[in-house]
Amino acid sequence: MVIITQFCRRFAKASWLLATLLLLSGCQSAYYSAMEKVGVHKRDIMLDRVEDAQNAQEDAQQQFKSALDQLSQMINYDGGDLATQYELVNDQYEASKAAAEEVSGRIAAIEDVADALFEEWSDEIEQYASNNLRLQSQQKLRTTQRKYEGLIKAMHRAKDRMAPVLSALKDNSLYLKHNLNARAIGALQGEYNTIKRDVELLVAEMNKSIAQSQEFIDLLQPE
């Protein structure tokens, strides 16, 4: 049974592109129905998506740290090709933007499957003939929903922390693009401490979100 479950979960991961295409076309329910027919249930899909979001946040953490490091190197510029410095700074901004978009997409995917899962779970509770089993399922649903609500709030808080950093990175890139001289580097030095503080806050929020993701994964993980 464990081997079958692992296979199904790997199959669900491999179907991420298909899921994305179906979501974009408004065919979410068709996707979930198709996956259920091959033994991959909404719970499995939700578990995979939380894990994927967790990984995306970890990658984003590293990317924003890398962007901060590149900015630090730039403001300590001691000679060299300023055009190259601009390209490096801009590359870090673009990579950070892509990482932020990845996190946002993963969160949206979790929210979509969560809505479908909880709706299905609530409907199926009414089908129990056993009062005892119905009550147990209701309690598990409430616990899962409560954990989920805390998780999704934490994810959104971390996601929102990316916006000011991205904005500052973009400003620095644009300013440097049109002012390729040593004076421009000096003007950007004052921005560094603000960005550093924002990155530290972002990393702290992401650490909280990643920890809550693991708690939720442990809750959903088959025993």
Secondary structure, DSSP 8 states (H G I E B T S, - for coil): -HHHHHHHHHHHHHTHHHHHHHHHTT-HHHHHHHHHHTT--HHHHHHHHHHHHHHHHHHHHHHHHHHHHHHHHHHT--SS-HHHHHHHHHHHHHHHHHHHHHHHHHHHHHHHHHHHHHHHHHHHHTT-S-HHHHHHHHHHHHHHHHHHHHHHHHHHHHHHHHHHHHHHHHHHHHHHHH--SHHHHHHHHHHHHHHHHHHHHHHHHHHHHHHHHHHHHHHHS--
